[in-house]
Amino acid sequence: MTDPSQASAGDDSERRIFRRKDFEVAVDLFNANTFFTGFTENVSEGGLFVATSAPMDLGAELEIRLRLMGREPRTYPVVVRWIRPDAAAGGLPAGMGVQFLDLSEEERDRLQDFVDSGVKDTLFVDLD
């Protein structure tokens, strides 16, 4: 199995070890010195991407609070594994990829159930 900590911001399709799900919702990120809100782009049982113009440093450990499928918000420990700069190719949003740390089997199963579900859990609505 590939080590997800070795990820970079290149071609994601070749490195994915977990299936991802589009997931656009506000998330709170915090540590002892910082608190801010960002927006997710996608989520997997391995981690998620947080769109923000102020990403934390590589290796920074944070807590992230998010709500899945209308359940109560949960807080998960994460570490920043890669950063997408403001000037990313293709007009992609700036932000950071974070990896979940020390998830219990129950938490991992909950995340996998969400990814496997057909539920479009999103803050945004298509008007088309």
N, C-alpha and C positions, 0 to 999 in steps of 0.2 A: 504494500500500500504506500502511496506517496505521502510524504510528510507535508501537511498543509502550511507549516511554518516557513517552507521554502518558496512560497508564492511570490511572484512579482507582478507588475502591472502589464505584462505582455499579453500574448494570446491566451485568454482564459480557457478556451475550449480544449486545449491540450493538457491542462493541469487539473481540471475539475475532478475531485474525488467524491463530491456530494452533489446530488441534483439540486438545482436552485429553483426558486419560485419568485416571480415578480411580486414585490411587496412594498408599497409606497405608503408609509405612515411615519408620523413624527416619533422620534425616540429621544429620550433624555440620556445623556452621557455625563458621567461625573467621576471624579477621584477626590482625594483630600484637598486639592487646590483649585479644581476647575469644575464648572457645571455649564453645560450648553445643550441646546436642542438641535438635532439634525434630522434628516429625512432618509429613510432607507430606500434602496432601489430594488434589492432582492435579498433573499434569506435562504440559508440551507442549515442543516444540522451542524455544519462546520463553522459557520459564521455569517456575516452579512456585510453589505456595503452601506456606508453612511455618507450621504452627500452633505458636504459642509465646506465652506470657504476657509475654515480654520482647523485643518486636521491636526491631530496630536502627533508627536514624534513616533517614529518606528520603535516598537518595543514597549511603548507606554501601556500600562495596565490600567483599565477603567472598569466601571460598572455601567451597564446599559439597561435601561428600563423600557420594555415594550409590551404591547398587548397583542395576543394572538386570538383570532376567532371570537372576539367579544369577551374573552375571559378577563379576569382581574390582571392588571399589569404585573409582570414578573421582572425581577432584576437578575441579570446574568453577568458574571465576570468575563471580560474580554481583554485581548491584547491586540494592538495595532500591528498588522502584518505587512501592509503595503499602502502607499499613498498615491493618489491620482492628483497631479498638480492642476492649477487653474487653466493652464494652456494645454490641456490634454488634446490629443489628436481627435478629430471627428466631432468636436463640440461636446464631448462627454462632460458631465458635471464633475467638479473637483470634489475630493473627499478621501475616505480611507476605508480599506478593507480590514475588518476585525475578525478575529477567531475567538470562538467561545472557549473558555477555560474550565476545566474541572466540572463538567456537567454530570449530574447523576444520570443513571440509566433512564429514570422517569422523565427528566428534563429533555434528554436526547430523543426519547420516544415522542414526547409532546411536540418538539420541533419537527421531527420527521413526519408525524401525523399531519401537521399543518402543511408541510411541503407537498405531501402526497394528496392532500385534500383538493377538491376542485373549487374551494372557496376563494373568491377574489377579495381578500381582506385589504382594503385600501382606503386611504383618506381622500383620494381624488376620484372624480366621477367623469367618465367620458360623456360628452354632450352630443356626440355625433349620432 
